Amino acid sequence: MAATDRFADALGTRSPVDGVVIHERQMGSAMKLGGRYDLVPLVNPWVRVAGDLGVDADRVVERARALAGAAPQAVADAAADPAIIALGSPVVRDLVERVVERSARCLGVL
């Protein structure tokens, strides 16, 4: 499997069957988060996660907000590394765009 195929699989843009595209709302996560397997959460899962773990929900949600807010810049910084640029792969740009998009969605439900 080529590196670009592995990235596509990791991004959730490709099904195990080549050529079949499945919308991310139709796919599920390999593990539950807040009692659900959704890849695209419609509600904040972190309050339930905090309850399940017996920790302060406000701290957990604030940490999730901080991580979701920092992720786009962290990925953009990594993508700007000369070694990554030298790869010349369009997958890098796609990854950065998806992280920006998904971070914004995460922040929207937090």
TIPAVEX-319510 format. One record per atom (N, C-alpha, C, O): z, y, x; residue in three letters. Coordinates in pm, 1 decimal. Atoms other than C-alpha are relative to their C-alpha. Layout:
N
+----------+----------+----------+------+
!       up !    north !     east ! code !
+----------+----------+----------+------+
!        Z !        Y !        X !  ALA !
...
+----------+----------+----------+------+
This chain:
110
+----------+----------+----------+------+
!       up !    north !     east ! code !
+----------+----------+----------+------+
!      0.0 !   -117.6 !     84.7 !  MET !
!      0.0 !      0.0 !      0.0 !  MET !
!      0.0 !    123.8 !     89.2 !  MET !
!     81.3 !    135.0 !    181.0 !  MET !
!     10.2 !   -122.7 !    -78.5 !  ALA !
!   -100.0 !    337.6 !    140.7 !  ALA !
!    119.4 !     90.3 !    -27.6 !  ALA !
!    183.5 !     80.8 !   -132.2 !  ALA !
!   -112.7 !    -92.1 !     15.6 !  ALA !
!    160.8 !    607.5 !    193.0 !  ALA !
!    -15.8 !     86.0 !   -124.3 !  ALA !
!     82.0 !    111.4 !   -194.6 !  ALA !
!     19.9 !    -83.4 !    119.0 !  THR !
!      4.1 !    821.7 !    -78.4 !  THR !
!     29.3 !    -77.2 !   -127.2 !  THR !
!     78.6 !    -19.6 !   -224.1 !  THR !
!    -32.1 !     82.3 !    115.8 !  ASP !
!     36.0 !    532.6 !   -323.1 !  ASP !
!    150.2 !    -14.5 !    -17.0 !  ASP !
!    200.7 !    -11.2 !   -129.2 !  ASP !
!   -146.2 !     10.9 !      8.0 !  ARG !
!    404.4 !    491.1 !   -237.1 !  ARG !
!     58.7 !    129.8 !    -53.9 !  ARG !
!    151.8 !    126.6 !   -134.4 !  ARG !
!    -48.7 !   -127.6 !     51.9 !  PHE !
!    457.9 !    864.2 !   -299.1 !  PHE !
!    -29.9 !     11.5 !   -149.0 !  PHE !
!     55.2 !     56.4 !   -225.7 !  PHE !
!     35.1 !     -6.6 !    142.1 !  ALA !
!    274.1 !    842.6 !   -631.6 !  ALA !
!     95.1 !    -85.9 !    -81.2 !  ALA !
!    139.1 !    -45.0 !   -188.6 !  ALA !
!    -94.3 !     85.7 !     69.9 !  ASP !
!    495.6 !    553.6 !   -733.3 !  ASP !
!    137.3 !     65.7 !     -7.0 !  ASP !
!    203.5 !     60.0 !   -110.6 !  ASP !
!   -130.9 !    -64.5 !     -4.0 !  ALA !
!    806.4 !    745.4 !   -628.4 !  ALA !
!      5.5 !    120.1 !    -93.4 !  ALA !
!    111.2 !    151.2 !   -148.4 !  ALA !
!      4.0 !   -116.6 !     87.8 !  LEU !
!    696.3 !   1048.7 !   -827.6 !  LEU !
!     -8.9 !    -37.6 !   -147.1 !  LEU !
!      4.5 !     48.1 !   -234.5 !  LEU !
!      9.3 !     42.4 !    138.1 !  GLY !
!    655.8 !    842.1 !  -1139.8 !  GLY !
!   -132.1 !     35.9 !    -64.6 !  GLY !
!   -137.6 !     56.8 !   -185.8 !  GLY !
!    129.0 !    -38.7 !     53.4 !  THR !
!    288.9 !    924.4 !  -1180.2 !  THR !
!    -93.8 !   -118.1 !    -15.9 !  THR !
!   -205.3 !   -102.7 !    -65.8 !  THR !
!     87.5 !    116.7 !      2.7 !  ARG !
!    150.6 !    574.9 !  -1157.8 !  ARG !
!     82.4 !   -120.2 !    -46.1 !  ARG !
!    199.7 !   -135.1 !    -11.9 !  ARG !
!    -66.5 !    122.9 !     40.8 !  SER !
!    234.8 !    248.6 !  -1321.9 !  SER !
!    -28.1 !   -106.7 !    105.1 !  SER !
!   -109.3 !    -84.5 !    195.0 !  SER !
!     28.6 !    107.6 !    -96.2 !  PRO !
!    243.4 !    -80.3 !  -1130.1 !  PRO !
!   -144.3 !    -49.4 !     -6.4 !  PRO !
!   -191.7 !   -114.0 !     87.0 !  PRO !
!    138.7 !     41.7 !     13.9 !  VAL !
!   -109.4 !   -141.7 !  -1259.5 !  VAL !
!    -88.8 !    117.6 !     41.4 !  VAL !
!    -86.7 !    222.6 !    -22.9 !  VAL !
!     84.0 !   -108.6 !    -48.9 !  ASP !
!   -359.7 !     67.4 !  -1062.4 !  ASP !
!    -90.3 !     53.8 !   -110.6 !  ASP !
!   -146.6 !    -21.1 !   -190.5 !  ASP !
!     88.3 !    -64.5 !     94.7 !  GLY !
!   -549.6 !    316.7 !  -1269.1 !  GLY !
!     64.0 !     29.9 !   -134.0 !  GLY !
!      3.9 !    100.9 !   -214.7 !  GLY !
!    -66.8 !    -25.3 !    126.6 !  VAL !
!   -300.6 !    321.5 !  -1556.7 !  VAL !
!     99.9 !    112.3 !     20.4 !  VAL !
!    189.5 !    102.8 !    104.3 !  VAL !
!    -91.2 !   -113.8 !     -9.4 !  VAL !
!   -125.5 !    653.2 !  -1603.7 !  VAL !
!     90.8 !     -2.5 !   -121.7 !  VAL !
!     44.5 !    -10.9 !   -235.4 !  VAL !
!    -99.6 !      1.6 !    106.3 !  ILE !
!    193.3 !    656.4 !  -1806.5 !  ILE !
!     77.0 !    131.2 !      7.7 !  ILE !
!    122.2 !    170.5 !    115.3 !  ILE !
!    -75.7 !   -124.3 !      2.2 !  HIS !
!    360.9 !    979.0 !  -1913.3 !  HIS !
!    145.9 !    -29.8 !     32.6 !  HIS !
!    199.9 !   -132.2 !     -9.0 !  HIS !
!   -137.4 !     25.4 !    -45.6 !  GLU !
!    707.2 !   1013.7 !  -1760.6 !  GLU !
!     98.9 !    -16.4 !   -114.9 !  GLU !
!    202.3 !    -80.7 !    -96.7 !  GLU !
!    -90.5 !     18.2 !    113.7 !  ARG !
!    868.5 !   1035.0 !  -2106.8 !  ARG !
!     -2.3 !   -143.3 !    -51.8 !  ARG !
!     89.3 !   -185.2 !   -122.6 !  ARG !
!     10.4 !    138.9 !     42.4 !  GLN !
!    752.2 !    677.8 !  -2166.4 !  GLN !
!     66.6 !    -95.0 !     99.6 !  GLN !
!     85.0 !   -213.1 !     70.4 !  GLN !
!    -59.1 !     84.9 !   -102.6 !  MET !
!    913.4 !    549.3 !  -1847.9 !  MET !
!    151.4 !     15.7 !     -1.7 !  MET !
!    204.6 !    116.4 !    -48.5 !  MET !
!   -144.4 !     -5.5 !     -8.1 !  GLY !
!   1276.3 !    470.3 !  -1790.0 !  GLY !
!     46.5 !     -9.3 !    143.6 !  GLY !
!    -25.5 !    -57.0 !    231.3 !  GLY !
!    -61.9 !      6.5 !   -131.7 !  SER !
!   1504.2 !    500.3 !  -1492.7 !  SER !
!     50.5 !   -141.5 !     25.3 !  SER !
!     71.5 !   -218.8 !    -68.1 !  SER !
!    -53.6 !    131.5 !    -36.1 !  ALA !
!   1627.3 !    194.9 !  -1305.7 !  ALA !
!    151.0 !     -6.4 !    -20.5 !  ALA !
!    209.6 !   -114.6 !    -17.1 !  ALA !
!   -143.1 !      1.0 !     24.8 !  MET !
!   1984.7 !    303.3 !  -1372.3 !  MET !
!     35.5 !    105.3 !   -104.1 !  MET !
!    -36.0 !    203.8 !   -122.7 !  MET !
!    -46.3 !    -93.5 !    101.6 !  LYS !
!   2176.5 !    479.3 !  -1644.0 !  LYS !
!     63.2 !    122.8 !     64.0 !  LYS !
!    124.1 !    116.0 !    170.8 !  LYS !
!    -68.4 !   -123.2 !    -37.5 !  LEU !
!   2291.7 !    836.4 !  -1610.8 !  LEU !
!     51.3 !     60.5 !   -129.8 !  LEU !
!    -27.3 !    103.1 !   -214.4 !  LEU !
!    -56.5 !    -49.9 !    124.2 !  GLY !
!   2529.3 !    950.6 !  -1880.1 !  GLY !
!    -31.1 !    -89.1 !   -118.7 !  GLY !
!    -44.9 !    -41.4 !   -231.3 !  GLY !
!     22.5 !     95.9 !    106.8 !  GLY !
!   2464.7 !    635.1 !  -2079.8 !  GLY !
!   -144.6 !    -16.9 !    -41.1 !  GLY !
!   -173.5 !    -89.2 !   -136.6 !  GLY !
!    141.3 !      6.9 !     37.9 !  ARG !
!   2086.4 !    676.9 !  -2088.3 !  ARG !
!    -85.3 !    -31.3 !    122.1 !  ARG !
!    -44.7 !     -8.0 !    236.0 !  ARG !
!     94.7 !     33.5 !   -105.7 !  TYR !
!   1787.9 !    559.1 !  -1886.3 !  TYR !
!   -113.7 !    102.6 !      9.9 !  TYR !
!   -211.8 !     77.6 !     79.8 !  TYR !
!    107.0 !    -99.5 !      5.3 !  ASP !
!   1577.9 !    872.7 !  -1948.2 !  ASP !
!    -31.5 !     58.6 !    136.6 !  ASP !
!     58.7 !     91.8 !    213.5 !  ASP !
!     42.0 !    -73.5 !   -119.3 !  LEU !
!   1374.8 !   1017.2 !  -1662.7 !  LEU !
!     -3.6 !    148.4 !    -28.8 !  LEU !
!     11.4 !    230.3 !     61.8 !  LEU !
!      5.5 !   -139.7 !     41.7 !  VAL !
!   1346.0 !   1340.1 !  -1859.1 !  VAL !
!    114.1 !     21.2 !    -99.1 !  VAL !
!     96.3 !      1.7 !   -219.3 !  VAL !
!   -114.1 !    -15.3 !     90.9 !  PRO !
!   1690.4 !   1416.1 !  -1999.6 !  PRO !
!    -20.5 !    117.5 !    -96.4 !  PRO !
!    -67.5 !    224.2 !    -56.9 !  PRO !
!      7.6 !   -105.5 !    100.0 !  LEU !
!   1697.7 !   1617.8 !  -2320.2 !  LEU !
!    135.5 !     65.5 !    -21.3 !  LEU !
!    144.6 !    174.4 !    -77.9 !  LEU !
!   -135.9 !    -53.2 !      7.7 !  VAL !
!   2073.4 !   1670.1 !  -2303.9 !  VAL !
!     65.0 !    -15.2 !    137.3 !  VAL !
!     20.0 !    -95.0 !    219.5 !  VAL !
!    -71.6 !      3.0 !   -127.3 !  ASN !
!   2313.4 !   1726.9 !  -2015.8 !  ASN !
!     74.6 !   -133.0 !     14.7 !  ASN !
!    170.6 !   -157.8 !    -58.2 !  ASN !
!    -66.7 !    129.2 !    -16.1 !  PRO !
!   2412.0 !   1378.8 !  -1891.7 !  PRO !
!    128.6 !      8.8 !     80.9 !  PRO !
!    209.3 !    -84.2 !     78.9 !  PRO !
!   -108.9 !     -7.5 !    -97.2 !  TRP !
!   2669.4 !   1505.1 !  -1642.9 !  TRP !
!    138.1 !      9.8 !    -62.6 !  TRP !
!    236.9 !    -29.8 !     -0.7 !  TRP !
!   -130.1 !     -6.6 !     67.6 !  VAL !
!   2946.0 !   1573.6 !  -1895.0 !  VAL !
!     49.7 !   -142.5 !    -26.7 !  VAL !
!    166.5 !   -174.0 !     -3.8 !  VAL !
!    -40.3 !    139.3 !     24.7 !  ARG !
!   2946.1 !   1206.9 !  -1994.9 !  ARG !
!     28.5 !    -72.0 !    131.3 !  ARG !
!    124.4 !   -148.8 !    139.6 !  ARG !
!    -24.5 !     61.9 !   -130.6 !  VAL !
!   2917.5 !   1096.4 !  -1630.2 !  VAL !
!    140.1 !     36.5 !     48.4 !  VAL !
!    215.3 !    -49.5 !     94.3 !  VAL !
!   -133.0 !    -44.1 !    -42.9 !  ALA !
!   3224.8 !   1304.7 !  -1549.6 !  ALA !
!    108.7 !    -70.7 !    -80.1 !  ALA !
!    209.2 !   -114.1 !    -23.8 !  ALA !
!    -97.5 !     69.2 !     83.5 !  GLY !
!   3411.2 !   1153.2 !  -1844.4 !  GLY !
!     14.0 !   -146.1 !     38.5 !  GLY !
!    124.7 !   -199.3 !     46.1 !  GLY !
!     -2.9 !    140.7 !    -40.0 !  ASP !
!   3312.9 !    801.1 !  -1741.2 !  ASP !
!     73.7 !    -19.3 !    131.7 !  ASP !
!    139.8 !   -121.0 !    152.7 !  ASP !
!    -63.4 !     10.0 !   -131.9 !  LEU !
!   3438.1 !    870.0 !  -1389.1 !  LEU !
!    141.2 !     57.3 !      3.0 !  LEU !
!    213.8 !     39.5 !    100.9 !  LEU !
!   -133.1 !    -58.6 !      5.8 !  GLY !
!   3751.1 !   1054.5 !  -1499.0 !  GLY !
!     16.0 !    120.3 !     91.7 !  GLY !
!    123.2 !    142.5 !    148.0 !  GLY !
!     -6.2 !   -120.8 !    -84.3 !  VAL !
!   3666.9 !   1372.7 !  -1308.1 !  VAL !
!    -31.9 !    121.7 !    -85.1 !  VAL !
!    -80.0 !    109.0 !   -197.7 !  VAL !
!     18.6 !   -125.0 !     70.9 !  ASP !
!   3643.4 !   1737.2 !  -1409.7 !  ASP !
!   -148.0 !     25.3 !    -30.5 !  ASP !
!   -229.6 !     35.5 !     61.1 !  ASP !
!    139.2 !    -17.5 !     42.0 !  ALA !
!   3322.2 !   1790.0 !  -1610.5 !  ALA !
!    -58.6 !    131.1 !     51.0 !  ALA !
!   -175.0 !    134.9 !     91.0 !  ALA !
!     51.8 !   -129.4 !    -46.3 !  ASP !
!   3289.7 !   2157.2 !  -1514.0 !  ASP !
!    -41.4 !     -5.6 !    146.4 !  ASP !
!   -143.9 !     50.7 !    184.7 !  ASP !
!     35.3 !     13.2 !   -142.7 !  ARG !
!   3292.3 !   2071.0 !  -1143.9 !  ARG !
!   -125.4 !    -83.2 !     19.8 !  ARG !
!   -209.5 !    -50.7 !    103.6 !  ARG !
!    117.7 !     86.1 !    -12.0 !  VAL !
!   3036.5 !   1794.0 !  -1189.6 !  VAL !
!   -125.3 !     75.4 !    -43.0 !  VAL !
!   -227.6 !     69.5 !     25.2 !  VAL !
!    115.6 !    -75.9 !     48.7 !  VAL !
!   2802.9 !   2015.4 !  -1392.9 !  VAL !
!    -35.3 !    111.0 !     99.0 !  VAL !
!   -153.0 !    134.1 !    126.4 !  VAL !
!     27.3 !   -106.4 !    -97.6 !  GLU !
!   2838.9 !   2299.8 !  -1143.9 !  GLU !
!    -66.6 !    -56.2 !    125.7 !  GLU !
!   -157.3 !      5.7 !    181.4 !  GLU !
!     62.7 !     63.6 !   -117.9 !  ARG !
!   2754.5 !   2063.8 !   -856.5 !  ARG !
!   -144.1 !    -39.9 !    -30.7 !  ARG !
!   -233.0 !    -22.2 !     52.6 !  ARG !
!    136.8 !     36.1 !     40.2 !  ALA !
!   2451.2 !   1934.5 !  -1045.9 !  ALA !
!    -88.3 !    123.6 !     -4.7 !  ALA !
!   -203.5 !    119.1 !     38.4 !  ALA !
!     75.3 !   -126.2 !      1.2 !  ARG !
!   2340.8 !   2295.5 !  -1104.0 !  ARG !
!    -33.5 !     45.4 !    141.7 !  ARG !
!   -146.0 !     86.9 !    169.8 !  ARG !
!     23.0 !    -43.3 !   -138.5 !  ALA !
!   2382.3 !   2376.0 !   -735.5 !  ALA !
!   -108.0 !    -84.4 !     67.1 !  ALA !
!   -194.8 !    -31.2 !    136.3 !  ALA !
!    100.1 !     88.4 !    -60.6 !  LEU !
!   2179.8 !   2072.2 !   -628.1 !  LEU !
!   -138.7 !     23.4 !    -59.0 !  LEU !
!   -237.4 !     29.9 !     14.3 !  LEU !
!    129.2 !    -24.3 !     65.0 !  ALA !
!   1904.4 !   2132.5 !   -884.2 !  ALA !
!    -56.8 !    135.4 !     42.0 !  ALA !
!   -178.2 !    150.6 !     56.0 !  ALA !
!     45.6 !   -132.3 !    -43.1 !  GLY !
!   1889.0 !   2497.3 !   -779.2 !  GLY !
!    -47.1 !      2.6 !    144.1 !  GLY !
!   -138.3 !     77.7 !    178.7 !  GLY !
!     33.4 !      1.8 !   -142.5 !  ALA !
!   1870.2 !   2416.6 !   -408.4 !  ALA !
!   -116.7 !    -91.9 !     34.0 !  ALA !
!   -181.6 !    -74.0 !    137.0 !  ALA !
!    101.8 !    101.6 !    -31.2 !  ALA !
!   1625.0 !   2126.4 !   -427.5 !  ALA !
!   -139.1 !     57.2 !     26.6 !  ALA !
!   -202.4 !     16.0 !    123.8 !  ALA !
!    136.0 !    -50.0 !    -26.7 !  PRO !
!   1298.9 !   2326.8 !   -455.9 !  PRO !
!    -16.3 !     61.2 !    138.8 !  PRO !
!   -115.2 !     34.2 !    207.1 !  PRO !
!     11.5 !    -63.0 !   -131.7 !  GLN !
!   1365.8 !   2531.9 !   -143.8 !  GLN !
!     16.0 !   -101.9 !    111.6 !  GLN !
!    -52.7 !    -93.4 !    213.4 !  GLN !
!    -19.7 !    102.9 !   -101.7 !  ALA !
!   1491.2 !   2231.0 !     51.7 !  ALA !
!   -126.7 !    -82.6 !     19.2 !  ALA !
!   -164.5 !   -113.2 !    132.3 !  ALA !
!    123.1 !     79.2 !     -9.6 !  VAL !
!   1176.0 !   2033.1 !    -29.1 !  VAL !
!   -112.9 !     85.4 !     57.4 !  VAL !
!   -192.7 !     36.9 !    137.6 !  VAL !
!    102.8 !    -89.4 !    -55.0 !  ALA !
!    953.3 !   2334.9 !     42.5 !  ALA !
!     19.4 !     18.6 !    149.9 !  ALA !
!    -77.9 !     20.7 !    225.2 !  ALA !
!    -28.2 !    -13.2 !   -143.7 !  ASP !
!   1125.1 !   2380.2 !    379.6 !  ASP !
!    -43.4 !   -125.5 !     75.7 !  ASP !
!   -103.7 !   -116.6 !    182.6 !  ASP !
!     40.4 !    125.6 !    -65.0 !  ALA !
!   1072.2 !   2013.7 !    464.5 !  ALA !
!   -152.1 !    -11.6 !      4.5 !  ALA !
!   -208.1 !    -57.0 !    104.3 !  ALA !
!    146.5 !      8.1 !      5.4 !  ALA !
!    706.9 !   2034.8 !    356.2 !  ALA !
!    -65.3 !     94.9 !     99.3 !  ALA !
!   -179.0 !     72.8 !    141.0 !  ALA !
!     54.1 !    -97.8 !    -94.3 !  ALA !
!    659.1 !   2333.1 !    587.9 !  ALA !
!     17.3 !    -42.6 !    145.8 !  ALA !
!    -29.8 !     26.2 !    236.4 !  ALA !
!    -18.0 !     50.4 !   -135.6 !  ASP !
!    760.9 !   2128.7 !    892.1 !  ASP !
!   -136.7 !    -32.5 !     59.5 !  ASP !
!   -219.0 !    -96.0 !     -6.5 !  ASP !
!    131.3 !     25.8 !    -61.8 !  PRO !
!    467.7 !   2113.0 !   1136.9 !  PRO !
!    -40.5 !   -147.4 !     -0.6 !  PRO !
!   -158.6 !   -178.2 !    -16.5 !  PRO !
!     33.7 !    142.9 !      0.4 !  ALA !
!    487.0 !   1732.9 !   1152.5 !  ALA !
!    -50.1 !    -44.0 !   -137.4 !  ALA !
!   -138.6 !   -129.0 !   -147.1 !  ALA !
!     43.3 !     33.8 !    135.8 !  ILE !
!    449.4 !   1712.2 !    774.3 !  ILE !
!   -136.3 !     64.2 !    -28.0 !  ILE !
!   -224.6 !      0.6 !    -85.5 !  ILE !
!    127.8 !    -68.6 !     18.1 !  ILE !
!    169.1 !   1969.2 !    768.4 !  ILE !
!   -111.2 !    -76.1 !     71.5 !  ILE !
!   -222.4 !    -87.4 !     20.0 !  ILE !
!    100.0 !     72.2 !    -79.4 !  ALA !
!    -11.7 !   1768.9 !   1037.5 !  ALA !
!    -50.6 !   -125.4 !    -71.6 !  ALA !
!   -159.8 !   -173.7 !    -41.6 !  ALA !
!     44.4 !    117.0 !     75.7 !  LEU !
!    -29.2 !   1473.9 !    797.0 !  LEU !
!   -121.8 !     32.7 !    -86.6 !  LEU !
!   -205.7 !    -53.3 !   -113.3 !  LEU !
!    113.6 !    -42.3 !     81.0 !  GLY !
!   -272.4 !   1674.5 !    586.4 !  GLY !
!     -9.5 !    -69.1 !   -134.7 !  GLY !
!   -118.8 !    -81.7 !   -190.0 !  GLY !
!      0.1 !     75.1 !    125.5 !  SER !
!   -171.8 !   1486.1 !    273.6 !  SER !
!     22.9 !     91.3 !   -119.7 !  SER !
!    114.8 !    173.1 !   -118.3 !  SER !
!    -22.2 !    -78.0 !    121.8 !  PRO !
!   -210.0 !   1642.2 !    -72.7 !  PRO !
!    125.5 !    -44.8 !    -75.2 !  PRO !
!    173.6 !     25.6 !   -164.0 !  PRO !
!   -119.9 !     51.6 !     65.3 !  VAL !
!     87.2 !   1430.4 !   -177.7 !  VAL !
!    118.4 !     93.5 !     24.3 !  VAL !
!    205.1 !    108.1 !    -61.8 !  VAL !
!   -111.5 !    -89.5 !    -33.5 !  VAL !
!    320.5 !   1675.8 !     -4.2 !  VAL !
!      3.2 !    116.5 !    -98.2 !  VAL !
!    108.5 !    149.4 !   -152.8 !  VAL !
!      7.0 !   -113.0 !     94.2 !  ARG !
!    202.5 !   1966.9 !   -218.6 !  ARG !
!     41.2 !    -45.5 !   -140.1 !  ARG !
!    116.0 !     23.6 !   -209.2 !  ARG !
!    -35.5 !     52.7 !    131.6 !  ASP !
!    229.3 !   1750.8 !   -531.4 !  ASP !
!    150.2 !    -24.2 !    -11.5 !  ASP !
!    210.4 !      4.3 !   -114.9 !  ASP !
!   -143.7 !     25.0 !      0.5 !  LEU !
!    582.6 !   1649.6 !   -438.0 !  LEU !
!     77.3 !    130.6 !    -16.4 !  LEU !
!    170.4 !    138.5 !    -96.6 !  LEU !
!    -68.1 !   -129.7 !      9.9 !  VAL !
!    689.7 !   2011.3 !   -389.0 !  VAL !
!    -12.8 !     54.4 !   -142.1 !  VAL !
!     85.5 !    101.2 !   -199.7 !  VAL !
!     21.0 !    -50.1 !    136.3 !  GLU !
!    536.7 !   2110.1 !   -723.6 !  GLU !
!     83.9 !    -75.8 !   -101.9 !  GLU !
!    141.0 !    -15.7 !   -192.8 !  GLU !
!    -79.2 !     80.3 !     94.3 !  ARG !
!    707.4 !   1822.7 !   -904.8 !  ARG !
!    149.2 !     26.0 !     14.2 !  ARG !
!    221.3 !     27.8 !    -85.5 !  ARG !
!   -142.3 !    -29.6 !    -17.6 !  VAL !
!   1045.4 !   1898.2 !   -752.2 !  VAL !
!     33.1 !    135.2 !    -63.1 !  VAL !
!    136.7 !    149.4 !   -128.0 !  VAL !
!    -21.3 !   -131.6 !     62.1 !  VAL !
!   1013.8 !   2262.6 !   -859.2 !  VAL !
!      5.0 !    -14.9 !   -152.2 !  VAL !
!     94.3 !     38.5 !   -217.8 !  VAL !
!      7.7 !     19.9 !    144.9 !  GLU !
!    914.5 !   2155.1 !  -1210.9 !  GLU !
!    121.8 !    -74.7 !    -53.2 !  GLU !
!    183.4 !    -32.4 !   -151.1 !  GLU !
!   -112.5 !     80.9 !     49.2 !  ARG !
!   1182.8 !   1889.6 !  -1249.3 !  ARG !
!    134.4 !     68.8 !     21.3 !  ARG !
!    226.2 !     51.8 !    -58.9 !  ARG !
!   -123.8 !    -75.9 !    -20.9 !  SER !
!   1453.0 !   2110.4 !  -1101.4 !  SER !
!     18.6 !    103.1 !   -111.5 !  SER !
!    128.8 !    121.6 !   -163.3 !  SER !
!     -7.6 !    -98.1 !    108.2 !  ALA !
!   1369.9 !   2377.8 !  -1356.3 !  ALA !
!     39.6 !    -67.8 !   -131.4 !  ALA !
!    120.2 !    -14.2 !   -207.5 !  ALA !
!    -36.2 !     73.1 !    121.3 !  ARG !
!   1388.3 !   2118.5 !  -1635.4 !  ARG !
!    146.0 !    -40.7 !      2.0 !  ARG !
!    215.8 !    -29.7 !    -98.8 !  ARG !
!   -141.2 !     39.3 !    -12.1 !  CYS !
!   1721.6 !   1991.6 !  -1506.5 !  CYS !
!     91.3 !    119.4 !    -26.0 !  CYS !
!    189.5 !    109.2 !    -99.5 !  CYS !
!    -81.5 !   -119.7 !     20.9 !  LEU !
!   1860.7 !   2343.0 !  -1492.6 !  LEU !
!     -0.7 !     41.4 !   -146.1 !  LEU !
!     97.6 !     96.3 !   -196.0 !  LEU !
!      9.5 !    -34.3 !    141.2 !  GLY !
!   1739.8 !   2392.7 !  -1848.7 !  GLY !
!     94.9 !    -77.9 !    -89.2 !  GLY !
!    138.9 !    -26.8 !   -192.2 !  GLY !
!    -92.1 !     79.1 !     81.9 !  VAL !
!   1959.1 !   2113.0 !  -1982.1 !  VAL !
!    144.5 !     10.3 !     48.2 !  VAL !
!    236.6 !    -34.3 !    -20.2 !  VAL !
!   -136.1 !    -15.8 !    -50.3 !  LEU !
!   2258.9 !   2196.9 !  -1767.5 !  LEU !
!     62.2 !    123.0 !    -60.6 !  LEU !
!    177.5 !    154.8 !    -31.2 !  LEU !
+----------+----------+----------+------+
